[in-house]
């Protein structure tokens, strides 16, 4: 893969790149209008989505940073984005153009006042993996093979300007109105800033490893603070393949179930015991070892779950609350899904919408075991998402609903469910985490 010698870091440079992309998208639409006059509209729309997805992703992968991170987050929104965008944006999870060797050396020199060759016995200047915020290199020190994650230059400094540029796009995509919207963008901004602080990531990683090392069939790397800085993390090199790649060729249901149970226990234990969760569950953050164990390798995005959100949020999972209209509406008010100034129409619409979504989505939590390979379950969730999030009625209402904590909690659960489905994990013990 071609390397990148320079990343646009100034607000003007990055804005200019997005303007150029916008022009390409405009041309794609002109082609689409002509295309649908002579071809079926569905086919023309599919070609439009493919062209736009390619052009937008090509721009974001060179910008890197929070702009590319947004693409990564959107790739998990399978019920909102067209398939062409999901497929293209999924590449941002672990396959984007890496930094050139001279730029890597420059980053090391700035952090340690030494080049990689002066720190490690061996250092491979070609990146093994490259994602939205950083890339990974293989190194050797005292006979031990290490993974060295290097943050792209200027990522932290460009977050605020990047979010300002993509905010109008996100608001339109998710039907967010201006009123009350800042609290959601502040939540995302805060998490992205945390992800650029690699010293904080090491602290969070060690905390998770210490708390979860006892979970069966789950492995973690060891972290080396003496070879780490705010922009560089050094950890054990973990041999394995990405979870998504494993899921594509695996034909052994026993291994899939073992991995699925480990993944499920890991998340439920964090949520209910630690009240703090790894809120970035995409395939690039998990490997499968040769002997069939799950390896968790990235803890830059951790979400603290405050008690005043945790309690009413999980009360909505109870059938007693779902079946009691008064209790249900009270919880929606408590979680800021409903507001006291809502119209009668808004109350009816959002109560019905969240009742339908939660009735299906929380089904696994009311069972002793659950089959995450059940395609009917996921198709019903997708159908509900299609009905509400893409419906014309919802377009006329303000969709920025709920506490800011929903952003990363929903992202966590949707990401987890998608990973469980990819694995085709069956007979997962839902409350197994309680006995760990």
C-alpha positions as CSV (number, residue, x, y, z in Angstrom):
1,X,0.0,0.0,0.0
2,X,1.2,3.5,-0.9
3,X,2.6,5.4,2.1
4,X,1.7,9.0,3.1
5,X,4.6,11.5,3.3
6,X,2.5,14.4,4.7
7,X,-0.9,14.8,6.5
8,X,-2.8,18.1,6.1
9,X,-2.8,19.5,9.6
10,X,-4.0,23.1,9.4
11,X,-7.7,24.0,9.4
12,X,-7.4,25.6,5.9
13,X,-5.7,22.6,4.4
14,X,-8.2,20.1,5.8
15,X,-11.2,22.3,4.9
16,X,-9.8,22.6,1.4
17,X,-9.6,18.8,1.1
18,X,-13.2,18.4,2.1
19,X,-14.4,21.1,-0.3
20,X,-12.6,19.2,-3.1
21,X,-14.5,16.1,-2.0
22,X,-17.8,18.0,-2.0
23,X,-17.2,19.0,-5.6
24,X,-16.6,15.4,-6.6
25,X,-19.9,14.4,-4.8
26,X,-21.7,17.1,-6.8
27,X,-20.4,15.7,-10.1
28,X,-21.6,12.3,-9.0
29,X,-25.1,13.6,-8.4
30,X,-25.1,15.2,-11.9
31,X,-24.2,11.8,-13.4
32,X,-26.9,10.2,-11.2
33,X,-29.6,12.4,-12.6
34,X,-28.7,11.5,-16.1
35,X,-28.3,7.8,-15.2
36,X,-31.8,7.4,-13.7
37,X,-33.3,8.9,-16.9
38,X,-32.1,5.9,-19.0
39,X,-31.7,3.2,-16.3
40,X,-33.8,1.8,-13.3
41,X,-33.6,4.3,-10.4
42,X,-32.5,1.7,-7.9
43,X,-29.5,0.8,-10.1
44,X,-28.6,4.4,-10.6
45,X,-28.9,5.1,-6.9
46,X,-26.6,2.2,-6.1
47,X,-24.0,3.5,-8.5
48,X,-24.3,6.9,-6.9
49,X,-23.7,5.5,-3.4
50,X,-20.7,3.6,-4.6
51,X,-19.1,6.6,-6.3
52,X,-19.8,8.9,-3.3
53,X,-18.5,6.3,-0.8
54,X,-15.3,5.9,-2.8
55,X,-14.7,9.7,-3.1
56,X,-15.5,10.5,0.5
57,X,-13.4,7.6,1.9
58,X,-10.5,8.5,-0.4
59,X,-10.5,12.0,1.1
60,X,-10.9,10.9,4.7
61,X,-8.2,8.2,4.6
62,X,-5.6,10.9,3.7
63,X,-6.9,13.4,6.3
64,X,-6.9,10.7,9.0
65,X,-7.7,11.7,12.6
66,X,-11.2,12.5,13.8
67,X,-12.5,12.8,10.2
68,X,-11.6,9.2,9.5
69,X,-12.7,8.1,13.0
70,X,-16.2,9.4,12.1
71,X,-16.1,7.1,9.0
72,X,-15.1,4.2,11.3
73,X,-18.0,5.0,13.7
74,X,-20.5,5.3,10.8
75,X,-19.4,1.9,9.3
76,X,-21.0,0.3,12.4
77,X,-24.4,2.0,11.6
78,X,-25.5,-0.7,9.2
79,X,-29.2,0.2,9.6
80,X,-28.6,3.9,8.7
81,X,-26.0,4.0,5.9
82,X,-26.3,2.4,2.4
83,X,-24.3,-0.8,2.1
84,X,-21.7,0.9,-0.2
85,X,-20.8,3.3,2.6
86,X,-20.6,0.6,5.2
87,X,-18.3,-1.6,3.1
88,X,-16.0,1.3,2.2
89,X,-15.9,3.0,5.6
90,X,-15.2,-0.4,7.3
91,X,-11.7,-0.2,5.8
92,X,-10.9,2.6,8.3
93,X,-10.9,0.0,11.1
94,X,-7.5,-1.4,10.2
95,X,-6.6,-0.8,6.6
96,X,-5.7,2.8,5.5
97,X,-2.5,4.2,3.9
98,X,0.3,4.3,6.5
99,X,2.8,7.1,7.2
100,X,6.1,7.0,5.3
101,X,9.3,5.8,7.2
102,X,10.8,9.3,7.4
103,X,7.6,10.6,9.1
104,X,7.6,7.7,11.5
105,X,11.3,8.5,12.4
106,X,10.4,12.2,12.9
107,X,7.5,11.3,15.3
108,X,9.9,9.1,17.4
109,X,12.5,11.8,17.5
110,X,10.0,14.3,18.8
111,X,8.7,12.0,21.5
112,X,12.0,10.4,22.7
113,X,14.7,12.5,21.2
114,X,15.8,9.2,19.7
115,X,15.1,7.3,16.5
116,X,13.5,3.9,16.6
117,X,16.8,2.2,15.8
118,X,18.3,3.8,19.0
119,X,15.5,2.4,21.2
120,X,14.8,-1.1,19.8
121,X,17.1,-3.9,18.7
122,X,14.9,-4.2,15.6
123,X,12.2,-1.9,14.1
124,X,10.2,-2.6,11.0
125,X,9.6,0.8,9.4
126,X,6.7,-0.6,7.3
127,X,3.4,-0.4,9.2
128,X,1.6,-3.7,9.9
129,X,-1.7,-2.1,10.4
130,X,-3.0,1.5,9.9
131,X,-6.3,2.9,11.2
132,X,-7.9,6.3,11.9
133,X,-5.7,7.7,14.6
134,X,-2.5,5.7,14.5
135,X,-0.6,2.8,12.9
136,X,1.2,-0.2,14.3
137,X,4.8,-1.4,13.7
138,X,6.6,-4.5,14.8
139,X,9.8,-4.2,16.9
140,X,12.1,-6.4,19.0
141,X,13.7,-5.5,22.3
142,X,15.8,-8.0,24.4
143,X,14.4,-10.9,22.4
144,X,10.7,-9.9,22.9
145,X,8.6,-9.0,19.9
146,X,6.6,-5.8,20.5
147,X,3.8,-3.8,18.8
148,X,4.5,-0.1,18.6
149,X,1.5,2.1,17.9
150,X,2.4,5.6,16.5
151,X,-0.1,8.4,16.4
152,X,-0.4,10.4,13.2
153,X,1.0,14.0,13.5
154,X,-1.5,16.7,14.2
155,X,-4.4,14.4,15.0
156,X,-5.1,15.9,18.5
157,X,-4.7,19.5,17.2
158,X,-7.2,19.0,14.4
159,X,-10.1,17.4,16.3
160,X,-12.0,20.6,17.1
161,X,-11.8,21.9,13.5
162,X,-12.6,18.5,12.0
163,X,-15.7,18.2,14.1
164,X,-16.8,21.7,13.2
165,X,-16.5,20.7,9.5
166,X,-18.4,17.4,9.8
167,X,-21.0,18.6,12.2
168,X,-23.5,19.8,9.5
169,X,-23.1,16.5,7.7
170,X,-23.7,14.5,10.9
171,X,-26.7,16.6,11.9
172,X,-28.4,16.0,8.6
173,X,-27.6,12.3,8.5
174,X,-29.0,11.7,12.0
175,X,-31.8,14.3,11.8
176,X,-30.3,16.4,14.7
177,X,-31.7,19.9,15.1
178,X,-29.6,22.8,16.4
179,X,-31.3,23.0,19.7
180,X,-29.7,20.8,22.4
181,X,-27.2,19.4,19.9
182,X,-24.0,20.8,21.4
183,X,-24.1,18.4,24.3
184,X,-23.8,15.4,21.9
185,X,-20.9,16.9,20.0
186,X,-19.1,17.7,23.2
187,X,-19.4,14.1,24.2
188,X,-17.8,12.9,21.0
189,X,-15.2,15.7,21.1
190,X,-14.2,14.7,24.6
191,X,-13.9,11.0,23.7
192,X,-11.8,11.7,20.6
193,X,-9.5,13.9,22.6
194,X,-9.0,11.1,25.1
195,X,-8.2,8.7,22.3
196,X,-5.3,10.9,21.3
197,X,-3.7,10.7,24.7
198,X,-1.8,7.5,24.6
199,X,-0.6,7.9,28.2
200,X,-4.3,7.8,29.3
201,X,-4.8,4.8,27.0
202,X,-2.0,2.9,28.8
203,X,-3.6,3.7,32.2
204,X,-7.0,2.6,31.0
205,X,-5.6,-0.6,29.4
206,X,-3.8,-1.7,32.6
207,X,-7.0,-1.0,34.5
208,X,-9.0,-3.2,32.2
209,X,-6.4,-6.0,32.1
210,X,-6.2,-6.1,35.9
211,X,-9.9,-6.2,36.3
212,X,-10.7,-8.7,33.5
213,X,-7.7,-11.0,33.2
214,X,-9.7,-13.8,35.0
215,X,-12.3,-14.1,32.2
216,X,-11.9,-17.4,30.4
217,X,-10.5,-17.5,26.9
218,X,-9.6,-13.8,26.9
219,X,-6.1,-12.5,26.4
220,X,-4.4,-9.0,26.7
221,X,-1.0,-7.6,25.8
222,X,1.4,-6.3,28.4
223,X,2.2,-2.5,28.1
224,X,5.6,-0.9,28.4
225,X,5.5,2.6,29.7
226,X,9.3,3.1,29.4
227,X,8.8,2.9,25.6
228,X,5.6,4.9,25.4
229,X,4.7,8.6,25.3
230,X,1.6,10.7,24.6
231,X,1.9,9.8,20.9
232,X,3.4,6.3,21.1
233,X,2.4,3.1,22.8
234,X,4.5,0.0,23.1
235,X,2.9,-3.4,24.0
236,X,3.4,-7.1,23.5
237,X,3.0,-8.3,19.9
238,X,0.0,-10.6,19.9
239,X,-0.2,-13.2,17.2
240,X,-3.6,-13.6,15.7
241,X,-6.0,-12.6,12.9
242,X,-8.6,-9.9,13.1
243,X,-12.0,-11.1,14.3
244,X,-13.8,-10.2,11.1
245,X,-11.3,-12.2,9.0
246,X,-11.6,-15.2,11.3
247,X,-15.4,-15.1,11.1
248,X,-15.3,-15.2,7.3
249,X,-13.6,-18.6,7.1
250,X,-14.4,-20.3,10.4
251,X,-16.5,-23.4,10.1
252,X,-16.2,-24.7,13.7
253,X,-19.3,-23.6,15.8
254,X,-17.6,-24.7,19.0
255,X,-14.7,-22.1,18.5
256,X,-17.3,-19.5,17.5
257,X,-19.3,-20.1,20.6
258,X,-16.2,-20.0,22.8
259,X,-15.1,-16.7,21.4
260,X,-18.6,-15.3,21.5
261,X,-19.0,-16.2,25.2
262,X,-15.6,-14.6,26.0
263,X,-16.6,-11.5,24.1
264,X,-20.1,-11.3,25.8
265,X,-18.7,-11.9,29.3
266,X,-16.0,-9.3,28.8
267,X,-18.5,-6.6,27.9
268,X,-21.2,-7.5,30.4
269,X,-18.6,-7.7,33.2
270,X,-17.3,-4.3,32.3
271,X,-20.7,-2.7,32.1
272,X,-22.3,-4.2,35.3
273,X,-19.3,-4.7,37.5
274,X,-16.8,-2.0,36.5
275,X,-19.4,0.6,35.3
276,X,-16.9,1.5,32.7
277,X,-16.8,-0.1,29.2
278,X,-14.6,-0.4,26.1
279,X,-16.9,1.7,23.8
280,X,-15.2,0.9,20.5
281,X,-16.2,-2.7,19.7
282,X,-15.2,-3.1,16.1
283,X,-13.3,-6.0,14.5
284,X,-10.0,-4.1,14.3
285,X,-9.8,-4.1,18.1
286,X,-10.0,-7.9,18.5
287,X,-7.8,-10.7,17.3
288,X,-8.2,-14.5,17.4
289,X,-5.2,-16.5,18.6
290,X,-4.0,-19.7,16.9
291,X,-5.5,-21.7,19.8
292,X,-8.9,-20.0,19.6
293,X,-8.7,-17.4,22.3
294,X,-10.0,-13.8,22.0
295,X,-7.3,-11.0,22.2
296,X,-8.4,-7.5,23.1
297,X,-5.8,-4.9,21.9
298,X,-7.1,-1.3,22.1
299,X,-8.6,0.6,25.0
300,X,-8.3,4.2,23.8
301,X,-12.1,4.7,24.0
302,X,-13.5,4.0,27.5
303,X,-16.9,5.1,28.6
304,X,-17.7,5.7,32.3
305,X,-21.4,4.8,33.0
306,X,-22.7,7.1,35.8
307,X,-25.2,5.6,38.2
308,X,-28.0,8.1,37.4
309,X,-27.9,6.8,33.8
310,X,-27.0,3.2,34.5
311,X,-30.1,2.5,36.7
312,X,-32.9,3.8,34.5
313,X,-31.2,2.6,31.3
314,X,-31.1,-1.0,32.4
315,X,-34.6,-0.8,34.0
316,X,-35.8,-0.3,30.4
317,X,-34.6,-3.8,29.7
318,X,-37.1,-5.3,32.2
319,X,-40.3,-6.7,30.8
320,X,-42.2,-5.3,33.7
321,X,-41.2,-1.8,32.8
322,X,-41.8,-2.4,29.0
323,X,-45.3,-3.7,29.8
324,X,-46.3,-0.8,32.1
325,X,-47.0,2.3,30.0
326,X,-46.7,4.8,32.9
327,X,-43.5,3.3,34.2
328,X,-42.1,3.2,30.7
329,X,-42.8,6.8,30.0
330,X,-41.3,7.9,33.3
331,X,-38.1,6.1,32.4
332,X,-38.1,7.9,29.0
333,X,-38.4,11.2,30.8
334,X,-35.7,10.3,33.2
335,X,-33.3,9.4,30.3
336,X,-34.2,12.6,28.4
337,X,-35.8,10.7,25.6
338,X,-39.1,12.5,26.3
339,X,-39.2,16.1,27.3
340,X,-41.7,18.0,29.3
341,X,-42.2,20.5,26.4
342,X,-43.0,17.7,23.9
343,X,-46.2,18.0,21.9
344,X,-48.7,15.2,22.2
345,X,-47.7,13.9,18.8
346,X,-44.0,13.8,19.8
347,X,-44.8,11.9,23.0
348,X,-46.8,9.3,21.1
349,X,-44.3,8.9,18.3
350,X,-41.1,8.6,20.5
351,X,-42.8,6.4,23.1
352,X,-44.0,4.0,20.3
353,X,-40.6,4.2,18.6
354,X,-38.5,3.4,21.6
355,X,-40.9,0.8,22.9
356,X,-40.6,-1.1,19.5
357,X,-36.8,-0.7,19.4
358,X,-36.3,-1.8,23.0
359,X,-38.8,-4.7,22.9
360,X,-36.6,-6.4,20.2
361,X,-33.2,-5.1,21.1
362,X,-33.4,-6.1,24.8
363,X,-34.7,-9.6,24.0
364,X,-31.4,-11.4,24.6
365,X,-31.2,-10.0,28.2
366,X,-34.5,-11.7,29.1
367,X,-33.3,-15.1,28.1
368,X,-30.9,-17.6,29.9
369,X,-29.2,-18.3,26.6
370,X,-29.4,-16.6,23.2
371,X,-28.6,-17.5,19.6
372,X,-26.8,-14.5,18.0
373,X,-26.6,-16.4,14.7
374,X,-30.4,-15.9,14.4
375,X,-30.8,-13.8,11.2
376,X,-34.5,-13.1,11.9
377,X,-33.6,-11.3,15.1
378,X,-31.2,-8.9,13.3
379,X,-33.5,-8.5,10.4
380,X,-36.3,-7.3,12.7
381,X,-33.9,-4.8,14.4
382,X,-32.9,-3.6,10.9
383,X,-36.6,-3.3,9.8
384,X,-37.4,-1.2,12.9
385,X,-34.4,1.1,12.2
386,X,-35.5,1.4,8.6
387,X,-39.0,2.3,9.6
388,X,-38.1,4.9,12.2
389,X,-34.8,6.3,11.2
390,X,-35.4,6.6,7.5
391,X,-39.1,7.3,7.6
392,X,-40.5,10.6,6.4
393,X,-42.4,11.1,9.7
394,X,-39.3,11.0,11.8
395,X,-37.6,13.5,9.4
396,X,-40.1,16.1,10.6
397,X,-39.2,15.6,14.2
398,X,-36.2,16.5,16.3
399,X,-34.2,13.3,16.6
400,X,-31.6,14.5,19.1
401,X,-33.2,12.5,21.9
402,X,-31.8,11.1,25.1
403,X,-29.0,11.6,27.5
404,X,-25.5,12.2,26.0
405,X,-24.5,8.9,27.5
406,X,-26.6,7.1,24.9
407,X,-24.1,7.9,22.2
408,X,-21.4,5.5,23.4
409,X,-23.6,3.0,25.2
410,X,-25.6,2.5,22.0
411,X,-22.4,2.3,20.0
412,X,-21.1,-0.3,22.4
413,X,-24.2,-2.6,22.2
414,X,-24.7,-2.3,18.5
415,X,-21.0,-3.0,17.9
416,X,-21.1,-6.0,20.3
417,X,-24.3,-7.4,18.7
418,X,-22.7,-7.1,15.2
419,X,-19.5,-8.9,16.3
420,X,-21.6,-11.6,17.9
421,X,-23.6,-12.0,14.7
422,X,-20.4,-12.1,12.6
423,X,-19.1,-14.9,14.8
424,X,-22.5,-16.7,14.5
425,X,-22.2,-17.4,18.2
426,X,-25.0,-19.7,19.6
427,X,-26.2,-20.7,23.1
428,X,-24.5,-17.7,24.8
429,X,-25.1,-17.7,28.5
430,X,-26.4,-14.2,29.1
431,X,-25.7,-13.8,32.8
432,X,-22.5,-15.9,32.9
433,X,-20.5,-12.7,33.9
434,X,-22.2,-12.8,37.4
435,X,-20.3,-16.0,38.3
436,X,-16.9,-14.8,37.1
